[in-house]
C-alpha cells in the first residue's frame, strides 16, 4: 500500500501511528499516512530558519524557473510519492476517491494550481507592482527614484492548516517558495494529495527539500504550526475566521458569502445574466468560497429564483467518473444531514420559499456518504436569516432588497459581482469595504484573475515595508 510519510524539513519520517485514507463510497483503503503529534512539530519549528536559508541559496529568478518546471511535473508527469510513484491519472483518481469530488473537477483544480505555478513571474510582478524581487531577497534596494526601499521578511516559513473541501485553495500558499519563504503544511486528512504532489514536484524541479515540512496529524499538529509560525494560513468555518480576526500573524480563510448584485437599471433584463448565475452557484459543486451564495435585486426576484431553480434543481447524483458530474459527495454523512437540518430550519422562517422543492429529494444518503442536491430559496427581505447563510453545496438565496440598501446590508462578501451601468452604483460598490474582490459587469463570481490578490496580498502578509537609509562612514586616520 502507498505510504505517505511526514516530511521534516526534507527528511521523510515514518511514524508508528498511521491513518488510512479510504474511498468515500466503498471504504477501501487508498493509502496510509504517518501521523505527527504537536510535540514533534514544535521541535521542528525551532529550526524553521534553515528552510529560508536553503531557499536564499538560490536567486528568485532560479526559483521562478523551478516553479515552471514544477508546474509541468505536477500536471503532466509521474513523480515520486511516498514509498512509490504517482501518475497524473492516479492522482486524479485518488483525490476523487477520498474527497468525493468528481474526477473532472479534480482535473480542473489540478490545472488551476499548475496555471498559477507556471505563471508565477507575472503574478508576483503584479502583486509587488513591479518591484525587483531581488529587493525582497536582499532586504533593500533602489526602486528607481533615487530612494532606498526596504522589505523585511516577517517569517522564515509560512505555516498552513489545509482543508479537505476544495483542492483549488492550494494556489494561495504556492507563492511562498519563489519568495524564499519555507513551508510547514498540515495536509487535510482526506486531501493530502495536492500538498504531497506539489511538494514532490518542487523537489524534483530542484527546490531544496529542506524548505518543506509536511505534518499530517490531528488538531494538535495544526495548532502547533499555528502557534509556532510567525505567519500562517488556516481554512475553516466562520467561527474559525472570527477566532483569528485581528491577528496579524494569521490569514484565516472561511466562507466567502460571495454575491451577485443586480442594479435597477438592468434588472428588467435579468434573463441575459442567468448563465452567469448558474455558473457562479454550481461550479465546483458549490464547494468554493468564490461560489455565489446570494443574488440580490430589488424586483423580479421570484422570477429569478424560479428560472435558476429550473436550471439547477434537476441536477442529480452521478458517478464521480462521469465527465458531466456536477455534485460532490459529503464523505462524512453526518455533515450532509447536519447541513440539511440547518437548511430546513432556514426554510421554516416566514418570508422564505424553496423554489427547488418540486425537483425531488435534496438529501441523498448512501451507506458511507451522502449528497445534497442544489437548492434555490427566495427571501423577501435581507432580514431573513437565510440571506446571510452559505453552505458547502450548490445553495443560493435570491434576496429582494431595494438597491439603495444593498451595499449596507450584504455583509462580508469575498467576491461581489455588480451588474449595472449606473456609475453611482459602481462608485458606491468600489467604496464598499464589505466587498473584497469586486467585479463590475457580467463576470461569474468563480472566475478569478490570478494577477490580482485573493483575500489579502501575500506580499504584504509575509513582508513589511520599512524605512531604510544608508550613509558612508568616514574613519579618521
N, C-alpha and C positions, 0 to 999 in steps of 0.2 A: 504493500500500500504506500502511496505517496506520503511522505512525511515532510512537514514544513517546520524546520527548527526556528527558534528565535535567532535574531542576529544582534550580537552585542558589539557594536562599533566594528562591524565587518566580520566578526568571528561567529560561525554557526554554533548554536548551543542547543543540545537536546536535553530537555528536562525529563524528570521521572513522571511528572503529571502531564497527560496529554488529553486533548479533546478531539472527538471526531466531528468532522464536517460531513453532514449527511444530505442525501437527496430529499428535497422538501416534500415529495409526494410518496416515495417508496420507503424512505428511511435507510436506504442503502448507504454505507459509508463511502465517502469520496476521498477523503484524506484525513490524516491525523496531524494535529498542530500542537507543538510544545507550548505549555502554559507557564507564564512567568509571573512571579509574585512581585508586589510592590517593593520589597526589600532589595531584590536584585536590580530593579530599575533605579532606585535611589542610589545604590552603589555605583552603577554605571554613569549616572548623571554627574558624578564628581569628576569624571574625566571627559565631559562633553566638549571641553575646549579643543581636544585633539581632533574632533570631527571638523571643526572650522579650520584648524591648522592644516589638515590634509588637503582641504579644498583650496586654501590660499597658496599651495604649492603650484597651482595651475592658474593661468590667466583667465579672465572672464571670457575672452574670445575662445580659448581652448575648451572651456566648459560648455559654451554655447554650441560649439561644433559637436561635442559629445552628446548634447541634448538632441541634435538632429539624428545622430547615429542611434541613440536610444529609442527615438520615436519609430524609426524603421524596424528595429529589433522587436520592440513592443508590439507593433501592429502586424508584422509580417513573418517573423522568424520563430523557429523552435529554439528555446533558450533554457538554460539550467533552471530548475525549480526544485528546491529542497533536495531530496535524495534521488531525484530523477530529472526529467526534462518535461517541457510543456510546449505543445504546438499551439498555433492560434485557435484551431478548431477545439482542441482540448480545453483551452482557456474559456472559450465561449460556452461550451457545454457544461463545464464545472461551475462556472459562475451562475449560469441559469439554473442549474440543478440545486444550488444551495440558497440562492436568493429568491427564486420564484419569478424572476424577470424572464419574459420571452427571449429566446436566443437572438432574434433580430434587434431587440433593444440593447442587449449586451454588446452586440457588434457595433451598434450606433454609438454607445457610450465609449467603447474602445477607440473608435475613430475620433471622437471628441477629445479624448485625452492625448492621442497621438498628434492631433492637429495643434493643440496648444503647445506641446513639446517641440514640434518641428518648426513652429512659428515664434519660438521664444525670443529671438533677437528683436523682431518687430514689436512684440508685446511689451518687453522691458523698455524698449525705446519710447513707446507711448506712455507707459506708467511712470517713467522718470522724466518725461517731457524732454527727451533727447539728451539727458545727462550722460557724459562719458562714464561708462560703468567702471572704468579703472579708478575713478574717484571714490566709488563705494568700496572698492578693494583696498585702496591705499589709505582712505580716510579723509583725504583732502586733495584739492587740485584747482586749476584755473577753469572757470566756466566760460571764459571768453570775453568778459567785461573788465578784465584787469583786477578782479576781486577773487581772493581765495575763498572757495566754498568747502565745507566740510560736512560729511555724513558719517556718523558714528554708529557702528553696529551695536544693537542693544542686546544681542544674544549670540552665542556660538551655535545654537541649534534652534530649530523650530519643532516644538512638540505638537502632536496631533492625535486626538482620540477620534478615530474614524468610524463612520456609521455603516449600517447594513443596507439602507434603503435604496440608494442610487449610486452606481459607480462614477457618475459624472462629477461628483463633488471633488474628486481627487485632483482635478485641474487646479484647485486652489493652493495646494502645497508644492506643486511642481516647480514654481519659480525659485524656491529656496536654493536649489543646487547651483544654478548659474550665478546666484547672488552670494555664493560661497558661505552659505549657512547650512550646517548639517541637519539631519532629520532624525527625530525619535518618534516613531509611529506605533500606535496601538491599533492593529487592524480590527475591523469588525469580525465578530465570531462567525458570521455567515458569509461575509465577503472579504476574506483575506486575499483574494486572487489579484485584484488590481495593485495594491501596495507591494505584494511579493513580486509580481511580474515586472512592475515598473522599477523596483529596486534592482532586480536581476538585470534588466535591460540597461540601466545606468551603469552597473558594474561592468557588464560585458562591453559597453561603449568606452570604458576607460576611466570612469569616475572612481576615485579611491573608495574601496569598500569601507574604510574607517569612518566615512561620512554618514553611515547609516546604522540606525538602531531599529529593529522590528521587535516589538514586545507584545505578542498575543497573550491575553490573560483576562482576568476578571476586573472588577471595578477598581481594585487596589492598584493594579498596574496602570490604568488610566489616571487615577488620582495621583500616583507618584510622578508621572510625566507632567501633569498639570502643575503640581506644587514645585517641581524642581526646574522647570523650563522658564526662563525669563520671558519667553514669548511662546504661546501655544494656541492651537485651534481646537475647538470642540464642536460637535454636531449633536443636536438633540431637540428636545421639545421647547415650547415657550417658557416652561419653568427653568430649563437649563439656561436659556438666554437671560432670563431675569436674574438668575443666581449670579451671573458673571457681569451684569450690567455695571458700567462704570469702572471696570477693572482694566487698566491699560495693558496688563500682561496677557489678557485673554481675548481672542477674537471668537465670539460664540455665534454659531450659525444654527438657526432654528427654522420654524415655519416662515414662509415668505409672505403669506397673505397678499399675493400678487393679484392685481385687479385690472379690469378694463373699464374705463370711464367714457361714456358716450355723451358728447356735448349736445345741447339743444339744437344747434344749427345743423346737425347731421343725423339726429336720432330718427327722423322720419325715413331715412334711407338705411335703416339698420340691417335689412336683409343682405346688403352687399358686404357686410362685415361678419356674416355668420361663419364662414370658413375659418376666419381668424379666431373666432371664439372657440370653435370646435377644437382646433389645433392647440390652443392655449390650455384648454381644460384636459384634453385626452392624451396628449403626448406623454411618452414615458410612463404610461399608466397612472398619471396624476401624482407620481411619487416625488416630484421635484419641488423645491421651494419656488421655482420660477413658473410652475403651473398656475393658471388662473383659478382663484377660489372665489372671486366676486366680480360680477358685472353690474355696473351701476348706471342708471339712466333715470330721467325724470318722467318719461312716459314710454308706452309700448312695452313695458317690462313683462307683462304677462304673455304678450305675443312672442317676445324674445325667448322667454323661458319655454314656451310650447315648441317653438321651432328648434331650439337647442336640444330639448328632450327628444324630439323626433329623430334628430341626428345621432345622438349618443345613447339614448335609452335602450335601444335594441341590442347594443353591444353585449356579447355573451362570452363565456369562458371557452377557450380553445386550448389546444396543446401548446406548450412553450416552444415546440419546434415549428409551429405554424408561422410562416413568414408574415401573415396578416394579423397575428395575435395582438390584441390591444390591452389585455389585462394581465397584471402580475398577481401571483399568489401571495397571501399572507402566510409565511412559513410557520408562524406561531398562531394557531387558530384562535386563541383567546384574544389576540389583538383585533381580529376581524369582528368577533362577537361583541367585544367591548366597544369598539368604534361604532358598530351598528346600533348598539343600545344608546350611545350618546346622540346619534343622528335621530333616533326615534324620539328622544326627549326633545330635541330641537323642533321636530315636526308637531309636537303637541301644543306648541305655543300658538295663540291666536294671531292670525295675520301671516302665517307661514303655510305654503301649499307645495306639495310634492308633485311635480309635473312629470315624473318618470314612473309613477305608481302603476300606470296601465301597461308597462312593459315587463311585468313579471317580477319574481322574487329577486331581491337585491343581495341577500346573504346566501352564498352557495358554500355549504360545508361538506368537506371530504374527510377521509379518515385521519390524515396527518396535516392538512392545510385547509385554508378557506379563501374564498374570493368575495369581493364586494363589487357589484356591477355599478355602472355610472349612475349618478343621481343629479338632477337639476331641481332646485327648490326656489320658490319665489317668496321674497319678503316684502311686505307692503310698506316697510319703513326701516331705516337704519337702526331703529330702537330694538328690533328683533335680535335675539341672541345669535341666531344663525348667521347674521350678516357679518359677524366677526369670527367665524369659525373656518378652520382648514383641516382637512382630513387626508390620510395617505392613500387615497384612491380618487378616481375622477369624480369630484364633487364640486359643484359650484352653486352659489347663491346669486340669483338675479334680484337686485335690490332697487326698489323705487325710491328715488331721492331727488329733490329739487337741485338743479345744477348749482345754485348759489350756496348750497350746504355741503356739497360733495367733499370738497377738499378739507372741510372742517371735521367731517365725520368718518372718513375712510380709515383712520388709524394707521399703524405701521404697515408699509407697503413696499416690499422689496422691488418688484417691478410694477410700474404703473404705465399702462398704455392708454393714452388720452386721444380719443377720436374726435377731432374738431378742427375747424378752420378759424375759430374765434380767437383772435390774437390776445384778447383779455384773459381768456381761459388758459391759453398757452403760457402767458406770463405768470398767471397765478399758480399753475402747476409747476412751473420752473422754480418758483419760490417756496413750494410746499416742502417743508422739512420732513414730512412723513413718507415721502417717496424717495427711495434710494436710486433705483435705475429708472429713468424717465424715457418713454417712447412717445413721440408725438406723431400721430398718424397710424395707418393700418400695419402695425408690427406686432406679431404674436408675442405674448409675454415670454415664451420659451426660447425665443431667438435672440441670443446674446451676441454682442460684438466683443470678441476677446481682446481687442485692443483698448478696452476700457475697463476700469476697476470693477470688481464684483464684491459688494458688501465691504467696502474699505479697500484702500490701496495697500498691497502687501509691502511696498517700498516704505511707506510711512509707518507701517506696523513694525518692520524689522530694523529700520534705521532712524536716527534722529538727526535733523538738520541743526547745526550749531555754528556759532561764530568761530573763526579760526584766523589768527593773524600771525605774521612772522616778521622778524626784524633781524638784521645781521648783528652779531656780537663783535664789538671791537675790543681786542685784547692788547693792552699796552705792553710794549716790550721794554 
